[in-house]
Amino acid sequence: MRINDLLNVNRLINVISHRYTIGFISLVYLIGMFLWPLIAKPEWEYLQNVWDRWQSLNVGVLALISSIIVFKATKYHSEQARERQFIATRALLPDAMSELLNYCVDASKALSTLWYETESVHDCREFSVPYPEMPSKYQASFRDCISHAEKSFGTHLARIIANLQVFDSHLSSACKAENLKRREGTSRHQVAIMITLQSKICALTNMSFAHCRGLEDFQYRKLTTDDFEQAFVSTEITKFLDYDDINVIREMVDKALTDSSGIFSL
Protein backbone atom coordinates (compact mmCIF):
# COMPACT_ATOMS: atom_id res chain seq x y z
CA MET A 1 0.00 0.00 0.00
CA ARG A 2 1.36 3.42 -0.92
CA ILE A 3 2.04 6.17 1.59
CA ASN A 4 -0.69 8.35 0.06
CA ASP A 5 -3.19 5.53 0.49
CA LEU A 6 -2.22 5.17 4.13
CA LEU A 7 -2.62 8.90 4.65
CA ASN A 8 -6.06 8.82 3.02
CA VAL A 9 -7.17 5.91 5.22
CA ASN A 10 -5.90 7.69 8.33
CA ARG A 11 -7.71 10.86 7.27
CA LEU A 12 -10.92 8.88 6.72
CA ILE A 13 -10.63 7.29 10.18
CA ASN A 14 -10.14 10.71 11.75
CA VAL A 15 -13.23 12.07 9.98
CA ILE A 16 -15.38 9.10 11.00
CA SER A 17 -14.21 9.21 14.61
CA HIS A 18 -14.66 12.99 14.93
CA ARG A 19 -17.21 13.94 17.58
CA TYR A 20 -19.33 15.91 15.11
CA THR A 21 -19.50 12.93 12.75
CA ILE A 22 -20.41 10.61 15.62
CA GLY A 23 -23.02 13.09 16.86
CA PHE A 24 -24.59 13.41 13.40
CA ILE A 25 -24.76 9.62 12.88
CA SER A 26 -26.22 9.13 16.36
CA LEU A 27 -28.81 11.85 15.83
CA VAL A 28 -29.96 10.45 12.49
CA TYR A 29 -30.08 6.93 13.95
CA LEU A 30 -32.14 7.99 17.00
CA ILE A 31 -34.58 9.92 14.84
CA GLY A 32 -35.01 7.04 12.38
CA MET A 33 -35.18 4.23 14.93
CA PHE A 34 -37.01 5.89 17.83
CA LEU A 35 -38.50 9.33 17.27
CA TRP A 36 -40.00 8.99 13.80
CA PRO A 37 -41.66 5.55 14.37
CA LEU A 38 -43.25 6.86 17.58
CA ILE A 39 -44.55 9.94 15.75
CA ALA A 40 -45.86 7.87 12.85
CA LYS A 41 -47.58 5.28 15.07
CA PRO A 42 -47.10 5.57 18.84
CA GLU A 43 -47.40 1.86 19.58
CA TRP A 44 -44.81 -0.41 21.19
CA GLU A 45 -45.52 -3.28 18.83
CA TYR A 46 -45.01 -1.05 15.78
CA LEU A 47 -41.69 0.20 17.21
CA GLN A 48 -40.53 -3.39 17.72
CA ASN A 49 -41.49 -4.23 14.14
CA VAL A 50 -39.40 -1.33 12.88
CA TRP A 51 -36.39 -2.55 14.90
CA ASP A 52 -36.88 -6.09 13.64
CA ARG A 53 -37.15 -4.94 10.02
CA TRP A 54 -33.97 -2.86 10.29
CA GLN A 55 -32.11 -5.37 12.44
CA SER A 56 -29.07 -5.51 10.12
CA LEU A 57 -28.77 -1.74 10.23
CA ASN A 58 -29.03 -1.74 14.03
CA VAL A 59 -26.29 -4.34 14.31
CA GLY A 60 -24.07 -2.36 11.93
CA VAL A 61 -24.58 0.92 13.78
CA LEU A 62 -23.91 -0.68 17.16
CA ALA A 63 -20.76 -2.33 15.75
CA LEU A 64 -19.63 1.03 14.35
CA ILE A 65 -20.19 2.77 17.67
CA SER A 66 -18.32 0.01 19.52
CA SER A 67 -15.42 0.23 17.09
CA ILE A 68 -15.23 4.01 17.48
CA ILE A 69 -15.24 3.70 21.28
CA VAL A 70 -12.42 1.14 21.16
CA PHE A 71 -10.49 3.30 18.67
CA LYS A 72 -10.88 6.41 20.84
CA ALA A 73 -9.78 4.55 23.96
CA THR A 74 -6.75 3.06 22.20
CA LYS A 75 -5.83 6.42 20.71
CA TYR A 76 -6.16 8.11 24.10
CA HIS A 77 -3.88 5.60 25.85
CA SER A 78 -1.41 5.78 22.97
CA GLU A 79 -1.35 9.58 23.18
CA GLN A 80 -0.85 9.44 26.94
CA ALA A 81 2.08 7.03 26.50
CA ARG A 82 3.57 9.29 23.81
CA GLU A 83 3.33 12.33 26.06
CA ARG A 84 5.03 10.50 28.93
CA GLN A 85 7.81 9.36 26.61
CA PHE A 86 8.20 12.89 25.27
CA ILE A 87 8.44 14.40 28.76
CA ALA A 88 11.11 11.85 29.64
CA THR A 89 13.17 12.50 26.51
CA ARG A 90 12.62 16.27 26.67
CA ALA A 91 14.23 16.35 30.11
CA LEU A 92 17.56 15.44 28.47
CA LEU A 93 17.33 18.06 25.73
CA PRO A 94 18.73 21.07 27.65
CA ASP A 95 22.01 19.20 28.13
CA ALA A 96 22.08 18.30 24.43
CA MET A 97 21.31 21.90 23.48
CA SER A 98 24.13 23.15 25.72
CA GLU A 99 26.48 20.72 23.96
CA LEU A 100 25.56 22.27 20.61
CA LEU A 101 26.05 25.80 21.92
CA ASN A 102 29.50 24.86 23.28
CA TYR A 103 30.34 23.46 19.86
CA CYS A 104 29.27 26.73 18.23
CA VAL A 105 31.41 28.72 20.67
CA ASP A 106 34.45 26.54 19.93
CA ALA A 107 33.78 26.90 16.21
CA SER A 108 33.96 30.69 16.52
CA LYS A 109 37.71 30.46 17.13
CA ALA A 110 38.24 28.50 13.92
CA LEU A 111 35.96 30.82 11.95
CA SER A 112 37.77 33.92 13.16
CA THR A 113 41.09 32.36 12.12
CA LEU A 114 39.70 31.59 8.68
CA TRP A 115 38.28 35.12 8.43
CA TYR A 116 41.57 36.91 9.09
CA GLU A 117 44.17 34.49 7.75
CA THR A 118 42.80 32.80 4.62
CA GLU A 119 43.27 35.86 2.40
CA SER A 120 46.81 36.45 3.70
CA VAL A 121 47.98 32.87 3.14
CA HIS A 122 49.65 32.46 -0.24
CA ASP A 123 50.17 28.70 -0.20
CA CYS A 124 46.88 27.18 0.99
CA ARG A 125 48.40 23.69 0.81
CA GLU A 126 50.29 24.40 4.00
CA PHE A 127 47.33 26.05 5.74
CA SER A 128 45.17 24.24 8.30
CA VAL A 129 43.06 25.42 11.22
CA PRO A 130 42.20 23.57 14.44
CA TYR A 131 38.45 23.11 14.61
CA PRO A 132 36.05 21.30 16.99
CA GLU A 133 34.62 17.90 16.15
CA MET A 134 30.86 17.81 15.76
CA PRO A 135 29.32 16.59 19.03
CA SER A 136 27.67 13.18 19.12
CA LYS A 137 25.93 12.92 22.51
CA TYR A 138 23.04 15.11 21.34
CA GLN A 139 22.05 12.64 18.62
CA ALA A 140 20.32 10.10 20.87
CA SER A 141 18.34 12.80 22.70
CA PHE A 142 17.28 14.46 19.46
CA ARG A 143 16.32 11.15 17.83
CA ASP A 144 14.17 10.03 20.77
CA CYS A 145 12.56 13.44 21.12
CA ILE A 146 11.72 13.68 17.41
CA SER A 147 10.07 10.24 17.65
CA HIS A 148 7.71 11.35 20.44
CA ALA A 149 7.33 15.12 19.90
CA GLU A 150 4.54 16.96 18.18
CA LYS A 151 5.13 17.46 14.47
CA SER A 152 6.10 21.15 14.76
CA PHE A 153 8.77 20.60 17.42
CA GLY A 154 10.04 17.42 15.78
CA THR A 155 10.45 19.31 12.50
CA HIS A 156 12.26 22.08 14.39
CA LEU A 157 14.77 19.64 15.87
CA ALA A 158 15.30 18.01 12.48
CA ARG A 159 15.96 21.48 11.08
CA ILE A 160 18.71 22.04 13.67
CA ILE A 161 20.34 18.73 12.73
CA ALA A 162 20.21 19.52 9.01
CA ASN A 163 21.86 22.93 9.47
CA LEU A 164 24.41 21.45 11.85
CA GLN A 165 25.46 18.80 9.34
CA VAL A 166 25.82 21.36 6.55
CA PHE A 167 27.80 23.71 8.79
CA ASP A 168 30.16 20.98 10.01
CA SER A 169 30.77 19.82 6.46
CA HIS A 170 31.74 23.32 5.33
CA LEU A 171 33.83 24.00 8.43
CA SER A 172 35.84 20.78 8.17
CA SER A 173 36.42 21.32 4.44
CA ALA A 174 37.73 24.82 5.10
CA CYS A 175 39.96 23.84 8.02
CA LYS A 176 41.55 20.56 6.94
CA ALA A 177 44.84 20.91 5.11
CA GLU A 178 44.20 17.79 3.01
CA ASN A 179 40.98 19.34 1.71
CA LEU A 180 42.66 22.64 0.97
CA LYS A 181 45.19 20.87 -1.27
CA ARG A 182 42.38 19.98 -3.70
CA ARG A 183 40.99 23.48 -4.18
CA GLU A 184 41.67 27.17 -3.75
CA GLY A 185 41.71 28.84 -0.35
CA THR A 186 38.52 29.75 1.46
CA SER A 187 37.26 33.25 0.77
CA ARG A 188 35.74 35.63 3.28
CA HIS A 189 32.41 35.25 1.52
CA GLN A 190 32.46 31.53 2.30
CA VAL A 191 33.45 32.20 5.89
CA ALA A 192 30.57 34.70 6.18
CA ILE A 193 28.18 31.96 5.01
CA MET A 194 29.56 29.59 7.64
CA ILE A 195 29.22 32.19 10.41
CA THR A 196 25.63 32.80 9.31
CA LEU A 197 24.92 29.06 9.46
CA GLN A 198 26.58 28.86 12.87
CA SER A 199 24.45 31.75 14.14
CA LYS A 200 21.32 30.14 12.67
CA ILE A 201 22.01 26.90 14.56
CA CYS A 202 22.49 28.89 17.74
CA ALA A 203 19.31 30.92 17.15
CA LEU A 204 17.24 27.77 16.51
CA THR A 205 18.71 26.22 19.65
CA ASN A 206 17.93 29.29 21.75
CA MET A 207 14.32 29.12 20.55
CA SER A 208 14.04 25.61 22.00
CA PHE A 209 15.22 26.09 25.57
CA ALA A 210 11.94 27.30 27.10
CA HIS A 211 10.02 24.36 25.64
CA CYS A 212 12.77 21.89 26.57
CA ARG A 213 12.50 23.00 30.19
CA GLY A 214 8.70 22.70 30.07
CA LEU A 215 8.18 26.41 30.64
CA GLU A 216 6.00 27.00 27.56
CA ASP A 217 4.52 25.29 24.54
CA PHE A 218 6.59 25.39 21.39
CA GLN A 219 5.38 27.86 18.78
CA TYR A 220 7.07 27.79 15.40
CA ARG A 221 8.09 31.18 14.04
CA LYS A 222 10.54 32.52 11.51
CA LEU A 223 13.91 33.73 12.70
CA THR A 224 14.48 37.47 12.97
CA THR A 225 17.52 39.74 13.02
CA ASP A 226 17.17 39.94 16.81
CA ASP A 227 17.56 36.15 17.00
CA PHE A 228 20.80 36.40 15.03
CA GLU A 229 22.06 39.31 17.13
CA GLN A 230 21.53 37.22 20.24
CA ALA A 231 23.27 34.31 18.52
CA PHE A 232 26.32 36.52 17.80
CA VAL A 233 26.65 37.05 21.54
CA SER A 234 25.99 33.40 22.45
CA THR A 235 28.59 32.09 20.02
CA GLU A 236 31.05 34.80 21.14
CA ILE A 237 31.85 35.60 17.51
CA THR A 238 31.73 39.29 18.49
CA LYS A 239 34.85 38.73 20.60
CA PHE A 240 36.85 37.68 17.55
CA LEU A 241 35.55 39.99 14.79
CA ASP A 242 35.57 43.78 14.84
CA TYR A 243 32.52 45.97 14.24
CA ASP A 244 32.98 46.38 10.48
CA ASP A 245 33.41 42.63 10.01
CA ILE A 246 30.25 41.92 12.00
CA ASN A 247 28.39 44.30 9.70
CA VAL A 248 29.48 42.14 6.77
CA ILE A 249 27.97 39.14 8.58
CA ARG A 250 24.78 41.13 9.21
CA GLU A 251 24.45 41.69 5.47
CA MET A 252 24.74 37.94 4.94
CA VAL A 253 22.09 37.41 7.62
CA ASP A 254 19.73 39.78 5.80
CA LYS A 255 20.25 37.71 2.67
CA ALA A 256 19.59 34.49 4.58
CA LEU A 257 16.33 35.86 5.98
CA THR A 258 15.06 36.98 2.57
CA ASP A 259 16.46 34.20 0.38
CA SER A 260 14.93 30.76 1.06
CA SER A 261 16.95 28.93 -1.57
CA GLY A 262 20.27 27.13 -1.59
CA ILE A 263 22.20 26.71 1.63
CA PHE A 264 19.81 28.95 3.60
CA SER A 265 16.71 26.92 2.68
CA LEU A 266 17.08 24.45 5.56
C-alpha positions in Angstrom: 0.0 0.0 0.0 1.4 3.4 -0.9 2.0 6.2 1.6 -0.7 8.3 0.1 -3.2 5.5 0.5 -2.2 5.2 4.1 -2.6 8.9 4.7 -6.1 8.8 3.0 -7.2 5.9 5.2 -5.9 7.7 8.3 -7.7 10.9 7.3 -10.9 8.9 6.7 -10.6 7.3 10.2 -10.1 10.7 11.8 -13.2 12.1 10.0 -15.4 9.1 11.0 -14.2 9.2 14.6 -14.7 13.0 14.9 -17.2 13.9 17.6 -19.3 15.9 15.1 -19.5 12.9 12.8 -20.4 10.6 15.6 -23.0 13.1 16.9 -24.6 13.4 13.4 -24.8 9.6 12.9 -26.2 9.1 16.4 -28.8 11.9 15.8 -30.0 10.4 12.5 -30.1 6.9 13.9 -32.1 8.0 17.0 -34.6 9.9 14.8 -35.0 7.0 12.4 -35.2 4.2 14.9 -37.0 5.9 17.8 -38.5 9.3 17.3 -40.0 9.0 13.8 -41.7 5.5 14.4 -43.3 6.9 17.6 -44.5 9.9 15.7 -45.9 7.9 12.8 -47.6 5.3 15.1 -47.1 5.6 18.8 -47.4 1.9 19.6 -44.8 -0.4 21.2 -45.5 -3.3 18.8 -45.0 -1.1 15.8 -41.7 0.2 17.2 -40.5 -3.4 17.7 -41.5 -4.2 14.1 -39.4 -1.3 12.9 -36.4 -2.5 14.9 -36.9 -6.1 13.6 -37.2 -4.9 10.0 -34.0 -2.9 10.3 -32.1 -5.4 12.4 -29.1 -5.5 10.1 -28.8 -1.7 10.2 -29.0 -1.7 14.0 -26.3 -4.3 14.3 -24.1 -2.4 11.9 -24.6 0.9 13.8 -23.9 -0.7 17.2 -20.8 -2.3 15.8 -19.6 1.0 14.3 -20.2 2.8 17.7 -18.3 0.0 19.5 -15.4 0.2 17.1 -15.2 4.0 17.5 -15.2 3.7 21.3 -12.4 1.1 21.2 -10.5 3.3 18.7 -10.9 6.4 20.8 -9.8 4.5 24.0 -6.8 3.1 22.2 -5.8 6.4 20.7 -6.2 8.1 24.1 -3.9 5.6 25.8 -1.4 5.8 23.0 -1.4 9.6 23.2 -0.8 9.4 26.9 2.1 7.0 26.5 3.6 9.3 23.8 3.3 12.3 26.1 5.0 10.5 28.9 7.8 9.4 26.6 8.2 12.9 25.3 8.4 14.4 28.8 11.1 11.9 29.6 13.2 12.5 26.5 12.6 16.3 26.7 14.2 16.3 30.1 17.6 15.4 28.5 17.3 18.1 25.7 18.7 21.1 27.7 22.0 19.2 28.1 22.1 18.3 24.4 21.3 21.9 23.5 24.1 23.1 25.7 26.5 20.7 24.0 25.6 22.3 20.6 26.1 25.8 21.9 29.5 24.9 23.3 30.3 23.5 19.9 29.3 26.7 18.2 31.4 28.7 20.7 34.5 26.5 19.9 33.8 26.9 16.2 34.0 30.7 16.5 37.7 30.5 17.1 38.2 28.5 13.9 36.0 30.8 11.9 37.8 33.9 13.2 41.1 32.4 12.1 39.7 31.6 8.7 38.3 35.1 8.4 41.6 36.9 9.1 44.2 34.5 7.7 42.8 32.8 4.6 43.3 35.9 2.4 46.8 36.4 3.7 48.0 32.9 3.1 49.6 32.5 -0.2 50.2 28.7 -0.2 46.9 27.2 1.0 48.4 23.7 0.8 50.3 24.4 4.0 47.3 26.0 5.7 45.2 24.2 8.3 43.1 25.4 11.2 42.2 23.6 14.4 38.4 23.1 14.6 36.1 21.3 17.0 34.6 17.9 16.1 30.9 17.8 15.8 29.3 16.6 19.0 27.7 13.2 19.1 25.9 12.9 22.5 23.0 15.1 21.3 22.1 12.6 18.6 20.3 10.1 20.9 18.3 12.8 22.7 17.3 14.5 19.5 16.3 11.2 17.8 14.2 10.0 20.8 12.6 13.4 21.1 11.7 13.7 17.4 10.1 10.2 17.7 7.7 11.3 20.4 7.3 15.1 19.9 4.5 17.0 18.2 5.1 17.5 14.5 6.1 21.1 14.8 8.8 20.6 17.4 10.0 17.4 15.8 10.5 19.3 12.5 12.3 22.1 14.4 14.8 19.6 15.9 15.3 18.0 12.5 16.0 21.5 11.1 18.7 22.0 13.7 20.3 18.7 12.7 20.2 19.5 9.0 21.9 22.9 9.5 24.4 21.4 11.9 25.5 18.8 9.3 25.8 21.4 6.5 27.8 23.7 8.8 30.2 21.0 10.0 30.8 19.8 6.5 31.7 23.3 5.3 33.8 24.0 8.4 35.8 20.8 8.2 36.4 21.3 4.4 37.7 24.8 5.1 40.0 23.8 8.0 41.6 20.6 6.9 44.8 20.9 5.1 44.2 17.8 3.0 41.0 19.3 1.7 42.7 22.6 1.0 45.2 20.9 -1.3 42.4 20.0 -3.7 41.0 23.5 -4.2 41.7 27.2 -3.7 41.7 28.8 -0.3 38.5 29.7 1.5 37.3 33.3 0.8 35.7 35.6 3.3 32.4 35.2 1.5 32.5 31.5 2.3 33.4 32.2 5.9 30.6 34.7 6.2 28.2 32.0 5.0 29.6 29.6 7.6 29.2 32.2 10.4 25.6 32.8 9.3 24.9 29.1 9.5 26.6 28.9 12.9 24.4 31.8 14.1 21.3 30.1 12.7 22.0 26.9 14.6 22.5 28.9 17.7 19.3 30.9 17.2 17.2 27.8 16.5 18.7 26.2 19.6 17.9 29.3 21.8 14.3 29.1 20.6 14.0 25.6 22.0 15.2 26.1 25.6 11.9 27.3 27.1 10.0 24.4 25.6 12.8 21.9 26.6 12.5 23.0 30.2 8.7 22.7 30.1 8.2 26.4 30.6 6.0 27.0 27.6 4.5 25.3 24.5 6.6 25.4 21.4 5.4 27.9 18.8 7.1 27.8 15.4 8.1 31.2 14.0 10.5 32.5 11.5 13.9 33.7 12.7 14.5 37.5 13.0 17.5 39.7 13.0 17.2 39.9 16.8 17.6 36.1 17.0 20.8 36.4 15.0 22.1 39.3 17.1 21.5 37.2 20.2 23.3 34.3 18.5 26.3 36.5 17.8 26.7 37.0 21.5 26.0 33.4 22.5 28.6 32.1 20.0 31.0 34.8 21.1 31.8 35.6 17.5 31.7 39.3 18.5 34.9 38.7 20.6 36.8 37.7 17.5 35.6 40.0 14.8 35.6 43.8 14.8 32.5 46.0 14.2 33.0 46.4 10.5 33.4 42.6 10.0 30.3 41.9 12.0 28.4 44.3 9.7 29.5 42.1 6.8 28.0 39.1 8.6 24.8 41.1 9.2 24.4 41.7 5.5 24.7 37.9 4.9 22.1 37.4 7.6 19.7 39.8 5.8 20.2 37.7 2.7 19.6 34.5 4.6 16.3 35.9 6.0 15.1 37.0 2.6 16.5 34.2 0.4 14.9 30.8 1.1 17.0 28.9 -1.6 20.3 27.1 -1.6 22.2 26.7 1.6 19.8 29.0 3.6 16.7 26.9 2.7 17.1 24.5 5.6 
